[in-house]
Amino acid sequence: MDIDFVFFHNQDMLQEIYKHKWIESEKAGYEIGLASAAWDWMTRYRPEWETRRNLSLAKSNQWVLHR
């Protein structure tokens, strides 16, 4: 999987990465760093997160279009 640093421009994704960084750092007992957290989150959670987010956005856009 290619990691494209799109998360720097997507605040929702960056927020998820920061949460992941905090959780994984707590588990490890030391600071894992943003790059490690981003790589781990992008490879483990990004596909599912994007699917859920896109569904949510599609539902909200339908509401706006049908107002």
Secondary structure, DSSP 8 states (H G I E B T S, - for coil): -----GGGT-HHHHHHHHHHHHHHHHHHTS---HHHHHHHHHHHTHHHHHHHHHHHHHHHHHHHHT-
